[in-house]
Amino acid sequence: MTSRTPIPTAETPRSEKPAKGRLRVIAVPIAILIAVIFVLQASLAFLKDETGPARLFAGAYDLLGAERSAEAIRASGLSPTTNKLIIAAIAITVGVVGVWALFIAANRVVDLFSPRWSRRIRPFLFVGPAVALLAFYLVFPAINTIRSSISDDGGFVENYQFALTDPDMLIAFRNNVIWLVLGTGGSVILGLIIAQLVDRVKREALAKTFVFLPLAISMVGAAVVWRFVYLWRPPGQEQIGILNAGLDVVGVEPVAFFQTIPLNTLALIVIMVWLQTGFAMVILSAAIKGVPTEILEAARIDGANELQTFRRVIIPSIRGSIITVTTTIFVAILKVFDIVFVTTGGKFETEVIANRMFAEMFKFRNFGRASSLAVILLLIVTPVMVINVRNLRRQGIGA
């Protein structure tokens, strides 16, 4: 067979075309990534500039030929409300569209690598920013807090000696223990009981709504509401607090709930239980509904009554959910601050660790002491979180 010789042409050699194509494939994603990063950087610089919105509007008027309006904006600026709205709109755009574009551009760049390296790099591309933010906002502050507790003020010995021996601090630790035992136990037990009871109610969703509703209120809002519930006036005056008004009706002397020790601490714990019971009820109710019907019917056939079924079948079956709810509420109560700060301000022996930490940091300017209290809270929370993670793994979540 006669071989054909290629006919020479004046076109560019074929070997150069793939080279140019590869160069274009590599250059375009990298250029897009650099452009997106540049735009994001310029947007962040714009958000930091208070005169940025005014300059933006003035430039827009210049392009439209309205020089007088542009000069007026440059001279007087924009109203504070307009300024904030523009910054908020740009921040939302940058935060959503900009970050989305950044991920797409970076993903295109990762596609340029070989399949082996792409598989290795791509997880870090998507998880890396979140890890970096966690490190910047959680890890680094934690390390700095530990350093401050060791080196600031009187140093390691004096700061931790104060935290563990000062009489006021011992009261705060005692109160925290009471909060943890009664607040956590009360929220979980009430939530479990209500979850079991509403499971048999016709209007189950409506009943759950009323119990869950307090969780939609912030701790500050709840504290303000309960201040009016506990409000006290001296005997002989009109009682406008709900509880004392009720006591006055039945002829009982009004009680100063926030000033009476140790009733005041118990009264504050009631607020937290009121808030957290709805959370416990929702989670535990879902867990109860997940208990197999066959197990419940087998227990009843064996002669178990409702209470025995609840104690020996339902509770063991939802043990994992109970641990999760308990540890979550435990952590929330351990760092409680808002309720105490709004109601009593830590007076009358109602102070807790977080409240004392705030006072040492911002009132007395003892940064070392405040940091030592923060480290103690971190040390207490850590084993609780470990228990929670192990419990989730035992349930097959995040294993």
C-alpha positions in Angstrom: 0.0 0.0 0.0 1.4 3.4 -1.0 2.0 5.7 2.0 0.6 9.2 1.9 2.9 12.0 2.6 1.4 15.0 4.4 0.8 18.0 2.2 2.6 21.0 3.6 0.4 24.0 4.2 1.0 27.6 5.3 -1.1 27.0 8.4 0.3 26.8 11.9 1.8 23.4 12.6 -0.5 21.0 14.5 2.0 20.7 17.4 1.5 24.3 18.2 -2.3 24.2 18.3 -2.5 21.8 21.3 0.1 23.8 23.1 -1.9 27.0 22.7 -5.1 25.2 23.7 -3.5 23.8 26.8 -2.2 27.3 27.7 -5.7 28.7 27.2 -7.2 26.0 29.4 -4.7 26.7 32.1 -4.7 30.5 31.9 -8.4 31.1 31.8 -9.4 29.5 35.2 -6.4 31.1 36.9 -7.2 34.5 35.5 -10.8 34.1 36.6 -9.7 33.1 40.1 -7.4 36.1 40.4 -10.1 38.4 39.2 -12.6 37.1 41.7 -10.1 37.4 44.5 -9.4 41.0 43.4 -13.1 41.9 43.3 -13.6 40.4 46.8 -10.6 42.3 48.2 -11.9 45.5 46.6 -15.4 44.9 48.0 -14.0 44.3 51.5 -12.0 47.5 51.3 -15.2 49.3 50.2 -17.1 47.9 53.2 -14.5 49.3 55.6 -14.7 52.8 54.0 -17.4 54.9 55.6 -17.4 57.3 52.6 -17.6 54.4 50.1 -21.3 54.5 49.4 -21.3 58.3 48.9 -18.4 58.0 46.4 -20.2 55.2 44.6 -23.3 57.2 44.2 -21.4 60.3 43.2 -19.5 58.3 40.5 -22.8 56.9 39.2 -24.3 60.4 38.9 -21.1 61.5 37.1 -21.6 58.7 34.5 -25.2 59.8 34.1 -24.2 63.4 33.5 -25.8 64.7 36.7 -22.7 66.7 38.0 -24.7 68.8 40.4 -26.2 65.8 42.2 -22.7 64.2 42.3 -21.2 67.3 43.9 -24.0 67.6 46.4 -23.4 64.0 47.5 -19.7 64.5 47.8 -20.3 67.6 49.9 -23.0 66.4 52.3 -22.7 62.6 51.9 -25.6 60.2 52.3 -27.9 59.7 55.3 -26.8 57.2 57.9 -29.7 54.9 57.1 -29.0 54.9 53.3 -25.3 54.4 54.0 -26.0 51.3 56.2 -28.5 49.9 53.7 -26.0 50.1 50.8 -23.2 48.6 52.9 -25.6 45.7 53.9 -26.7 45.1 50.3 -23.1 44.9 49.2 -22.1 42.7 52.1 -24.9 40.2 51.3 -23.9 40.2 47.6 -20.2 39.7 48.4 -21.0 37.1 51.0 -23.2 35.0 48.8 -22.4 35.7 45.1 -18.7 36.5 45.7 -17.9 33.4 47.8 -19.9 31.2 45.4 -17.9 32.6 42.5 -14.7 32.1 44.4 -15.5 28.4 45.0 -16.4 27.8 41.4 -13.2 29.5 40.1 -11.0 27.6 42.6 -12.7 24.4 41.6 -11.9 25.1 37.9 -8.2 25.6 38.9 -8.2 22.3 40.8 -9.5 20.6 37.7 -6.3 21.5 36.0 -4.4 19.0 38.2 -4.2 15.3 37.5 -7.2 13.2 38.7 -5.1 11.9 41.6 -4.1 15.3 42.9 -7.6 16.8 42.2 -9.1 14.2 44.5 -6.6 15.1 47.2 -6.9 18.9 46.9 -10.7 19.3 46.4 -11.8 18.4 50.0 -9.3 21.0 51.4 -10.7 23.6 48.9 -14.2 23.4 50.3 -13.4 22.6 53.9 -10.4 24.9 54.1 -12.2 28.2 54.5 -14.4 26.9 57.2 -11.5 25.5 59.1 -9.6 28.7 58.7 -12.5 30.7 60.1 -12.8 28.3 63.0 -9.1 28.6 63.7 -9.3 32.4 63.5 -12.4 32.9 65.6 -12.1 29.9 68.0 -8.7 28.3 68.2 -6.5 31.5 68.2 -8.7 33.3 70.8 -8.7 30.1 73.0 -4.9 30.0 72.9 -4.7 33.7 73.6 -7.0 33.3 76.6 -4.9 30.5 78.0 -1.8 32.7 77.5 -3.5 35.7 79.2 -4.5 33.5 82.2 -0.9 32.5 82.7 0.9 35.8 82.1 -1.5 38.7 82.8 -2.0 40.5 86.1 -0.5 38.4 88.9 0.4 35.4 86.7 -0.7 31.8 86.7 -0.6 31.2 90.5 -2.4 34.4 91.5 -5.1 34.2 88.8 -6.0 30.6 89.4 -5.7 30.9 93.2 -8.2 33.7 93.0 -10.5 31.6 90.8 -10.5 28.6 93.2 -10.2 30.2 96.6 -11.9 33.7 96.6 -15.1 33.6 98.7 -17.2 35.3 96.0 -15.9 32.8 93.4 -16.8 29.9 95.6 -20.3 31.2 95.8 -20.3 31.5 92.0 -19.1 27.9 91.6 -21.7 26.7 94.1 -24.4 28.5 92.1 -23.2 27.0 88.9 -23.4 23.5 90.4 -27.0 24.2 91.5 -27.8 25.5 88.1 -26.4 22.5 86.4 -28.1 19.9 88.6 -31.6 21.6 88.9 -31.6 23.4 85.5 -30.4 20.5 83.4 -32.3 17.8 85.4 -35.5 19.9 85.5 -35.4 20.7 81.7 -34.7 17.1 80.7 -37.2 15.4 83.1 -40.0 17.9 82.3 -39.3 17.6 78.5 -39.3 13.8 78.7 -42.6 13.7 80.7 -44.3 16.2 78.4 -43.0 14.4 75.3 -44.6 11.2 76.5 -47.9 12.9 77.5 -48.4 14.9 74.3 -47.7 11.8 72.2 -51.3 10.7 73.2 -53.0 14.1 72.7 -55.2 14.7 69.7 -54.0 18.3 69.2 -50.4 17.2 69.6 -48.9 19.9 67.4 -50.8 22.7 69.2 -49.7 21.4 72.6 -46.1 21.2 71.5 -46.3 24.7 70.1 -47.2 26.2 73.5 -44.4 24.3 75.3 -41.8 25.1 72.6 -42.8 28.8 72.2 -40.5 30.1 75.0 -37.5 28.8 73.2 -38.1 31.4 70.5 -37.5 34.1 73.0 -33.9 35.2 73.8 -32.6 34.8 77.3 -32.6 38.6 77.8 -36.3 38.7 76.7 -37.2 35.8 79.0 -35.4 37.5 81.9 -37.4 40.7 81.3 -40.7 38.8 81.1 -39.9 37.0 84.4 -38.8 40.2 86.1 -42.5 41.2 85.9 -43.6 37.8 87.1 -41.4 38.0 90.2 -41.8 41.8 90.7 -42.1 42.7 94.4 -43.3 45.8 96.3 -43.2 46.3 100.0 -46.3 45.1 101.9 -49.2 47.5 101.8 -48.5 48.6 98.3 -50.2 47.3 95.2 -48.5 44.2 93.9 -48.2 44.3 90.1 -46.0 41.1 89.8 -48.1 38.1 88.9 -46.9 35.8 91.7 -47.0 38.4 94.4 -50.4 39.6 93.2 -51.7 36.1 93.6 -50.1 35.8 97.0 -51.8 39.1 98.0 -55.2 37.8 96.9 -54.9 34.8 99.3 -53.6 37.0 102.1 -50.0 35.9 102.0 -47.2 38.5 102.5 -45.4 39.3 99.2 -42.0 37.7 98.7 -39.0 39.5 97.4 -37.9 36.7 95.0 -34.7 38.3 93.8 -33.5 39.4 97.2 -34.3 36.3 99.2 -31.4 33.8 99.5 -31.4 31.0 98.3 -34.9 31.5 96.8 -33.5 33.9 94.2 -31.2 31.4 92.6 -34.0 28.9 92.4 -36.2 31.5 90.8 -33.6 32.2 88.2 -33.2 28.5 87.4 -37.0 28.3 86.8 -36.5 30.8 83.9 -33.9 28.6 82.3 -36.1 25.5 82.7 -39.0 27.4 81.1 -36.8 28.1 78.1 -35.1 24.7 77.7 -38.0 22.4 78.3 -39.4 23.0 74.8 -36.1 22.0 73.2 -35.9 18.8 75.3 -39.5 18.0 74.5 -39.2 18.3 70.7 -36.0 16.1 70.5 -37.3 13.5 72.9 -40.7 13.4 71.3 -39.1 12.6 68.0 -37.0 9.9 69.7 -40.1 8.3 71.4 -41.9 8.1 68.0 -38.9 6.2 66.7 -39.3 3.4 69.2 -40.5 0.3 67.3 -44.2 -0.4 68.0 -43.4 -4.2 68.1 -41.3 -3.7 71.3 -44.0 -1.7 73.0 -46.7 -4.2 72.1 -44.5 -7.1 73.3 -44.0 -5.3 76.7 -47.8 -4.8 77.1 -48.5 -8.5 76.2 -46.0 -9.5 78.9 -48.1 -7.6 81.4 -46.2 -4.4 81.7 -48.3 -1.3 82.6 -47.8 2.1 81.0 -45.4 3.3 83.7 -43.3 0.1 83.5 -43.2 0.4 79.7 -42.1 4.0 79.9 -39.3 3.2 82.4 -38.0 -0.1 81.2 -38.6 0.1 77.4 -39.0 3.7 76.2 -36.2 5.3 78.3 -33.6 2.7 77.5 -34.5 2.9 73.8 -34.0 6.6 73.6 -31.0 6.7 75.9 -28.8 8.2 73.2 -31.2 11.1 72.6 -31.5 11.8 76.3 -27.7 12.0 76.6 -27.5 14.4 73.6 -30.2 16.7 75.0 -28.7 16.6 78.5 -25.2 17.5 77.3 -26.6 20.3 75.1 -28.6 21.9 77.9 -25.6 21.3 80.3 -23.3 23.4 78.1 -26.0 26.1 77.7 -26.5 26.4 81.5 -22.8 26.2 82.3 -22.2 29.5 80.4 -25.5 31.2 81.6 -25.0 34.9 81.9 -27.9 36.9 80.4 -30.6 35.8 82.9 -28.4 36.7 86.0 -27.2 39.9 84.5 -30.6 41.3 83.6 -32.5 40.2 86.7 -30.1 40.6 89.7 -26.8 41.6 88.2 -25.1 39.0 90.4 -26.2 40.6 93.6 -27.6 38.7 96.6 -25.4 35.7 96.1 -26.8 34.9 92.6 -23.5 35.3 90.8 -22.3 32.6 88.4 -19.0 32.0 86.7 -19.8 33.7 83.4 -21.2 36.7 85.3 -18.1 37.0 87.4 -15.9 36.7 84.4 -17.7 39.6 82.7 -17.3 41.7 85.8 -13.6 40.9 86.1 -13.0 41.7 82.4 -15.1 44.8 81.8 -15.7 46.3 85.3 -12.4 45.6 87.2 -10.2 45.2 84.1 -8.5 42.1 85.5 -7.9 40.4 82.3 -5.8 37.6 83.8 -8.5 36.6 86.3 -11.2 36.8 83.6 -9.1 34.6 81.4 -8.6 32.0 84.1 -12.3 31.8 84.6 -12.8 31.3 80.9 -10.2 28.5 80.8 -11.9 26.8 83.8 -15.2 26.9 81.8 -13.4 25.4 78.8 -12.0 22.6 80.9 -15.4 21.8 82.3 -17.1 21.9 78.9 -14.4 19.7 77.1 -15.3 16.3 78.7 -19.0 17.0 78.2 -18.4 17.5 74.5 -16.3 14.4 74.3 -19.2 12.4 75.9 -21.6 14.0 73.4 -19.3 13.1 70.4 -18.9 9.5 71.6 -22.7 9.2 72.1 -23.3 10.4 68.6 -20.8 7.9 67.2 -22.4 5.1 69.2 -25.7 6.0 67.4 -23.9 5.9 64.0 -23.9 9.7 63.5 -20.7 11.2 62.3 -18.8 7.8 62.7 
